[in-house]
Amino acid sequence: MRRDMGKQLMTVITAEGFIYMFDLNDEDFVVSPLIVQPSLPNAKTMLFIDVDDDERPELVVGYSDRCVRLYKWEPGQPSEMTGRFVPVVRWELEGQVSRIVDGLW
């Protein structure tokens, strides 16, 4: 998933652990998911950020089990918006994750 795709996308993670990605560019305001992917349950917060400076934002998700996981987008067919989020790394924290923010200190 690249920033210059020209699409307005919305990503949702449900409490049951499904990742939905929607294309909000539909002129008829019919919003249907582009992808539906099972993931882990109990996500509390998420952020898209380019962690590795490859101009492709990674998905960072904080869970209620005190873990933060990083997912990379693995593209499918280049002619369509297909693909999946692949888990890359998992961090276990001492306390609960309440939010994830993007910023330099």
Residue pairs with C-beta under 8 A, 6 or more apart in sequence:
1 9
1 56
1 57
1 73
1 75
1 83
2 55
2 56
3 55
3 56
3 57
5 81
7 23
7 24
7 25
7 81
8 23
8 24
8 25
9 21
9 22
9 23
9 24
9 34
10 21
10 22
10 24
10 31
11 19
11 20
11 21
11 22
11 46
11 48
11 59
12 19
12 20
12 21
12 22
13 19
13 20
13 39
13 43
13 46
13 61
14 20
14 43
15 41
15 42
15 43
16 41
17 38
17 39
17 40
17 41
17 42
17 43
18 36
18 37
18 38
18 39
19 35
19 36
19 37
19 38
19 39
19 59
19 85
20 33
20 35
20 36
21 33
21 34
21 35
21 81
22 31
22 32
22 33
22 34
23 31
23 34
23 81
24 31
34 81
34 82
35 81
35 82
35 83
35 84
37 84
37 85
39 61
39 85
40 63
40 69
42 63
42 64
42 65
43 61
43 62
43 63
43 64
44 62
44 63
44 64
44 97
44 98
44 99
45 61
45 62
45 97
45 98
45 99
45 100
46 59
46 60
46 61
46 62
46 100
47 59
47 60
47 100
47 101
47 102
48 57
48 58
48 59
48 60
49 57
49 58
49 60
49 102
50 56
50 57
50 58
51 58
51 60
51 70
52 58
56 72
56 73
57 73
58 70
58 71
58 72
58 73
58 88
59 70
59 71
59 72
59 73
59 85
60 68
60 69
60 70
60 71
60 100
61 68
61 69
61 71
61 100
62 68
62 97
62 98
62 99
62 100
63 69
63 97
64 96
64 97
66 92
66 93
66 94
66 95
66 96
66 97
67 90
67 91
67 92
67 93
67 97
68 90
68 91
68 93
68 97
68 100
69 87
69 89
69 90
69 91
70 87
70 88
70 89
70 90
71 85
71 86
71 87
71 88
72 85
72 86
72 88
73 83
73 84
73 85
73 86
74 83
74 84
74 85
74 86
75 82
75 83
76 82
76 83
76 84
